[in-house]
């Protein structure tokens, strides 16, 4: 049984006309699979490679180069929360913010909470230094975050 649903395969195929060749669809395909399945498993790599007419090692190389994609041993939680650790945020309490949130939710950066709700990640500058400290909750940036406002955001997830 295949790991990629027909719907997911169609979404990947829909990317083909946007790129000069199938190889160039590797990253978009990885993102689509990662977003949907919350991890890119070995089986998914093989199936992506078949769709793109590549060797699985080529897809695996791209996947591991970016250190963004999770494999099946460390799947993403339902939500991904990125804590900026660059200078502006660090100077305005970003480290304490991360420490407090990790303590509250009993999780370490790079890990997922036991209930699978949230994966906590480090981020480099989110480009919103004027609102430091910042976090990215899924794809939405939040500025001037405090431990309490971060917890409120997380509770809404
Ligand atoms: S240093 Fe955190 S957003 Fe720029």
Boltz pocket constraint, residues with backbone or C-beta under 6 A from the ligand:
constraints:
  - pocket:
      binder: B
      contacts: [[A, 84], [A, 85], [A, 86], [A, 87], [A, 88], [A, 89], [A, 90], [A, 124], [A, 125], [A, 126], [A, 127], [A, 128], [A, 129], [A, 132], [A, 133], [A, 134]]
      max_distance: 6.0
